[in-house]
Amino acid sequence: MGSLNTIMLLLGMVLVVVILWLVGVYNGLITLRNRTDEAWSDIDVQLKRRYDLIPNLVETVKGYAKHESETFQKVTDARAAAMGAQTVGDKAAAENQLSQTLKSIMAVAEAYPELKASQNFMQMQDDLKDAEDKIQAARRFYNANVRDFNTKVQVFPNNIIAARMAFKKYDFFEAAEGERAAVQVKF
């Protein structure tokens, strides 16, 4: 009888340890998923800020460069596409396209010295640069959280629990192909 009680006690302790481990893994996955969702929300906040700046920037440049309507339309279309993107991959692609069109508007501004000297334009340019910097920081924070979550979901034996509880990997917010290339400086 004594050995049966010892076996039952050991089995009970093993069961308690397994349950505590399962709870720890589950809670860890939930914590990382919530941090990743929060990081995505931070990106959304910064993108919204940039979306709000773009119409004013376009209107200011329009005042100086009325004949550049194709460029303005591309920026407007890219902004609408970025605002409507739903998945991380679609959002990243749309944001990269928007960044490219914003570069074209800045190129237009280069051709108009009086626009470049405009206090209003300079302030908007500074605000846009600040928004871009914050977006980059938010993307890095999001990607770090995605890395941590995906690692936790993929390592053994967590992957067994994660699969059973329908935890899925997150996609990274990646740069466009053109942004990965090394910048060439020529003198």
C-alpha positions as CSV (number, residue, x, y, z in Angstrom):
1,M,0.0,0.0,0.0
2,G,2.8,2.4,0.8
3,S,4.4,2.1,-2.6
4,L,1.0,2.6,-4.3
5,N,0.5,5.9,-2.3
6,T,4.0,6.9,-3.3
7,I,3.3,6.2,-7.0
8,M,0.0,8.1,-6.8
9,L,1.7,11.0,-5.1
10,L,4.4,11.1,-7.8
11,L,1.9,10.9,-10.6
12,G,-0.1,13.7,-8.9
13,M,3.1,15.9,-8.7
14,V,3.9,15.2,-12.4
15,L,0.4,16.1,-13.4
16,V,0.6,19.4,-11.4
17,V,4.0,20.2,-13.0
18,V,2.6,19.4,-16.5
19,I,-0.5,21.6,-15.8
20,L,1.6,24.5,-14.5
21,W,3.9,24.2,-17.6
22,L,0.8,24.2,-19.9
23,V,-0.5,27.3,-18.1
24,G,2.9,29.0,-18.3
25,V,3.2,28.3,-22.1
26,Y,-0.4,29.4,-22.8
27,N,0.0,32.6,-20.7
28,G,3.4,33.4,-22.4
29,L,1.8,33.0,-25.8
30,I,-1.1,35.2,-24.9
31,T,1.3,37.9,-23.5
32,L,3.4,37.9,-26.6
33,R,0.3,37.9,-28.9
34,N,-1.0,40.9,-27.0
35,R,2.3,42.7,-27.3
36,T,2.4,42.1,-31.0
37,D,-1.1,43.3,-31.5
38,E,-0.2,46.4,-29.4
39,A,2.8,47.0,-31.6
40,W,0.7,46.7,-34.7
41,S,-1.7,49.3,-33.2
42,D,1.3,51.6,-32.7
43,I,2.1,51.3,-36.4
44,D,-1.5,52.1,-37.3
45,V,-1.5,55.3,-35.1
46,Q,1.7,56.6,-36.8
47,L,0.4,55.7,-40.2
48,K,-2.9,57.6,-39.5
49,R,-0.8,60.6,-38.5
50,R,1.0,60.4,-41.8
51,Y,-2.2,60.0,-43.8
52,D,-3.5,63.1,-42.1
53,L,-0.4,65.1,-43.2
54,I,-0.5,64.1,-46.9
55,P,-3.6,66.0,-48.1
56,N,-2.2,69.3,-46.7
57,L,1.2,68.6,-48.3
58,V,-0.4,67.9,-51.6
59,E,-2.5,71.0,-51.5
60,T,0.6,73.1,-50.6
61,V,2.6,71.7,-53.5
62,K,-0.4,72.1,-55.8
63,G,-0.4,75.8,-55.1
64,Y,3.1,76.1,-56.7
65,A,3.0,73.3,-59.2
66,K,-0.4,73.1,-60.7
67,H,0.6,71.2,-63.8
68,E,1.9,68.2,-61.8
69,S,-1.6,66.7,-61.4
70,E,-0.5,63.2,-62.4
71,T,1.9,63.1,-59.4
72,F,-0.8,64.5,-57.1
73,Q,-3.2,61.8,-58.3
74,K,-0.6,59.0,-57.7
75,V,-0.1,60.2,-54.1
76,T,-3.8,60.4,-53.5
77,D,-4.4,56.9,-54.9
78,A,-1.4,55.5,-53.0
79,R,-2.8,57.0,-49.7
80,A,-6.2,55.5,-50.3
81,A,-4.7,52.1,-51.1
82,A,-2.6,52.2,-47.9
83,M,-5.6,53.2,-45.8
84,G,-7.6,50.4,-47.2
85,A,-5.0,47.6,-46.9
86,Q,-6.0,44.9,-44.4
87,T,-3.3,42.3,-44.0
88,V,0.3,43.0,-42.8
89,G,1.6,42.0,-46.2
90,D,-0.9,44.2,-48.1
91,K,-0.3,47.1,-45.7
92,A,3.5,46.8,-46.1
93,A,3.2,46.8,-49.9
94,A,0.8,49.7,-49.9
95,E,2.9,51.7,-47.5
96,N,6.0,51.1,-49.6
97,Q,4.2,52.4,-52.6
98,L,3.0,55.4,-50.7
99,S,6.5,56.2,-49.6
100,Q,7.6,56.1,-53.3
101,T,4.9,58.5,-54.4
102,L,5.8,60.8,-51.5
103,K,9.4,60.9,-52.8
104,S,8.0,62.0,-56.2
105,I,6.2,64.9,-54.6
106,M,9.4,65.9,-52.8
107,A,11.1,65.8,-56.2
108,V,8.5,68.1,-57.6
109,A,9.1,70.5,-54.7
110,E,12.8,70.6,-55.6
111,A,12.0,72.2,-58.9
112,Y,10.2,75.2,-57.1
113,P,12.6,77.2,-54.9
114,E,9.8,79.4,-53.6
115,L,7.9,76.3,-52.5
116,K,11.0,75.0,-50.7
117,A,11.4,78.3,-49.0
118,S,7.8,78.4,-47.9
119,Q,7.5,78.2,-44.1
120,N,4.3,76.1,-44.4
121,F,6.0,73.6,-46.7
122,M,9.1,73.4,-44.5
123,Q,6.9,72.7,-41.4
124,M,4.9,70.0,-43.2
125,Q,8.1,68.5,-44.5
126,D,9.5,68.4,-40.9
127,D,6.2,66.9,-39.6
128,L,6.3,64.2,-42.4
129,K,9.9,63.4,-41.6
130,D,9.0,63.1,-37.9
131,A,6.1,60.8,-38.8
132,E,8.3,58.7,-41.0
133,D,10.8,58.3,-38.2
134,K,8.1,57.2,-35.8
135,I,6.7,54.8,-38.3
136,Q,10.2,53.2,-38.7
137,A,10.5,52.9,-34.9
138,A,7.0,51.4,-34.6
139,R,7.9,48.9,-37.4
140,R,11.1,47.8,-35.6
141,F,9.1,47.4,-32.3
142,Y,6.4,45.4,-34.1
143,N,9.0,43.2,-35.9
144,A,10.8,42.5,-32.6
145,N,7.5,41.4,-31.0
146,V,6.7,39.3,-34.1
147,R,10.1,37.6,-33.8
148,D,9.6,36.8,-30.1
149,F,6.1,35.5,-30.7
150,N,7.0,33.4,-33.7
151,T,10.0,31.9,-31.8
152,K,7.8,31.0,-28.9
153,V,5.2,29.4,-31.3
154,Q,7.8,27.5,-33.2
155,V,10.1,26.0,-30.5
156,F,9.5,22.5,-29.2
157,P,7.5,21.6,-27.2
158,N,5.6,25.0,-27.3
159,N,4.8,24.3,-30.9
160,I,2.6,21.4,-29.9
161,I,0.5,23.6,-27.5
162,A,0.5,26.5,-30.0
163,A,-0.8,24.3,-32.8
164,R,-3.5,22.8,-30.6
165,M,-4.7,26.2,-29.5
166,A,-4.6,27.7,-33.0
167,F,-1.8,30.2,-32.4
168,K,-0.5,31.3,-35.8
169,K,2.7,33.0,-36.8
170,Y,2.6,36.7,-37.5
171,D,4.0,38.2,-40.7
172,F,6.9,40.7,-40.4
173,F,6.4,44.2,-41.7
174,E,9.1,44.2,-44.4
175,A,10.8,46.8,-46.5
176,A,10.1,47.0,-50.2
177,E,12.6,45.3,-52.5
178,G,14.0,48.7,-53.7
179,E,14.6,49.8,-50.1
180,R,16.8,46.8,-49.4
181,A,19.3,47.7,-52.0
182,A,22.5,49.5,-50.9
183,V,22.4,53.2,-51.5
184,Q,24.9,54.3,-54.1
185,V,26.7,57.6,-53.5
186,K,28.5,59.1,-56.4
187,F,30.6,62.3,-56.4
